[in-house]
């Protein structure tokens, strides 16, 4: 079953006091922000929209038990690795904006990779969080930068990143 998405452009185009979506529709964070700023309510036929459970696939439980490259983290390092990717049009200060937020939450940048293609850049930061509780704060603050500075920021746990890029 394919998922439907509601984007910020969809919200702007539809406008109106409310938008009715299916229960399984994924509403992007940017769409949620635009809806709030425009005073638009996102609903389903059953009532208030809430984010659907992620589809982990039919073999998710087996994969969690059996993947050798995905060892269970120890309690002391549980969820402290974070991958931050940023893509967009280059301009002065982009790296500074991102690293300032990382520093403000007390995280440490372990690796930086950046590639320029014409006027555009692709940046990857490997970040170590002081504790798993800081992840939500870092993600929210970096997501807030996304789109405002002409770039898109994505934040994910290192375990998710490694799982996505396994061979």
C-alpha positions in Angstrom: 0.0 0.0 0.0 1.5 3.4 -1.0 1.4 6.3 1.4 0.0 9.7 0.6 1.8 12.9 1.6 0.5 16.4 2.4 3.1 19.0 1.7 3.4 22.7 2.5 2.5 23.5 -1.1 -0.6 21.3 -0.8 -1.7 23.3 2.3 -1.1 26.6 0.5 -3.0 25.5 -2.6 -6.0 24.0 -0.7 -6.2 26.7 1.9 -9.6 26.8 3.6 -10.5 26.4 7.3 -9.8 22.6 7.2 -8.2 19.9 5.1 -9.5 16.4 5.4 -6.9 13.6 4.8 -6.9 9.8 5.0 -5.8 8.2 8.3 -2.6 6.9 6.7 -1.6 10.3 5.1 1.8 11.6 6.1 1.7 15.3 6.8 5.2 16.8 6.5 6.5 19.0 9.3 6.6 21.9 6.8 2.9 21.3 6.0 2.0 21.4 9.7 3.9 24.7 10.1 2.1 26.3 7.1 -1.3 25.0 8.3 -0.7 26.5 11.8 0.4 29.8 10.3 -2.6 29.9 8.0 -5.1 28.8 10.7 -5.9 25.6 8.8 -6.9 22.5 10.7 -5.8 19.1 9.4 -8.4 16.4 10.0 -9.5 12.9 9.1 -13.0 11.6 8.5 -12.8 10.3 12.1 -11.6 13.5 13.7 -8.2 15.0 14.5 -5.3 13.9 12.3 -2.4 12.2 14.1 0.8 10.9 12.6 0.5 7.3 11.5 2.7 4.6 12.9 5.8 4.1 10.7 5.6 1.0 8.4 8.6 -1.1 9.5 7.9 -3.8 6.9 7.1 -7.5 7.3 10.6 -8.6 8.4 11.4 -5.8 10.9 11.4 -8.0 14.0 13.6 -10.6 12.3 16.0 -7.9 11.1 16.3 -6.4 14.6 17.3 -9.8 16.0 19.6 -10.9 13.3 21.5 -8.1 11.6 25.2 -8.4 12.7 26.0 -4.8 11.7 23.3 -3.5 14.0 24.4 -4.5 17.5 22.2 -3.5 20.4 23.8 -0.4 21.9 25.0 -0.6 25.5 23.1 1.4 28.1 25.9 4.0 28.3 25.8 4.7 24.5 22.1 4.1 23.9 21.0 6.3 21.1 23.8 8.9 21.3 25.0 8.8 17.7 23.2 11.1 15.3 23.6 11.8 11.6 22.7 15.3 10.3 22.5 15.9 6.6 22.0 19.2 5.0 21.5 20.0 1.3 20.9 23.4 -0.4 22.2 26.5 -2.1 25.5 27.5 -0.7 25.9 30.8 1.1 28.2 32.1 3.9 27.3 30.9 7.4 25.4 27.7 6.7 28.0 25.5 8.5 28.1 28.0 11.4 24.3 28.0 11.8 24.2 24.2 12.0 27.2 23.8 14.3 25.9 26.5 16.6 22.8 24.5 17.3 24.8 21.3 17.8 27.0 23.1 20.3 24.1 24.7 22.1 22.6 21.3 23.0 26.0 20.1 24.3 26.7 17.7 21.5 30.1 16.9 19.9 30.7 16.8 16.2 32.9 13.7 15.4 33.1 14.0 11.6 32.2 16.5 8.9 31.9 15.8 5.2 30.9 18.5 2.6 30.7 18.4 -1.1 30.1 21.3 -3.4 28.5 21.0 -6.8 28.2 24.3 -8.5 26.2 26.6 -6.2 24.9 23.7 -4.1 26.3 21.8 -1.2 25.7 18.5 0.6 26.9 18.3 4.2 27.0 15.4 6.6 27.7 15.7 10.3 28.3 12.8 12.6 27.2 14.0 16.0 27.6 12.4 19.4 24.8 13.5 21.8 25.5 13.9 25.6 22.5 11.7 26.3 19.5 10.2 24.3 17.2 12.8 25.9 18.8 15.6 23.9 17.9 14.1 20.5 14.4 15.5 20.3 15.7 19.0 21.2 18.5 18.8 18.5 16.1 17.5 15.9 13.5 20.2 16.6 16.0 23.0 16.5 17.7 21.8 13.3 14.3 21.1 11.6 13.4 24.7 12.4 16.4 25.9 10.3 15.3 23.7 7.4 13.8 25.8 4.6 14.5 29.2 6.2 18.1 29.4 5.1 17.6 28.0 1.6 18.6 24.4 2.7 17.0 21.2 4.0 18.2 19.6 7.2 17.5 15.9 8.1 18.4 14.4 11.5 18.3 10.7 12.3 19.7 8.3 14.8 22.9 6.6 13.7 21.3 3.2 14.1 18.6 4.2 11.6 21.3 5.6 9.2 23.4 2.4 9.4 20.3 0.2 9.0 19.3 2.1 5.8 22.8 1.9 4.3 23.5 -1.8 5.0 24.5 -4.1 2.1 
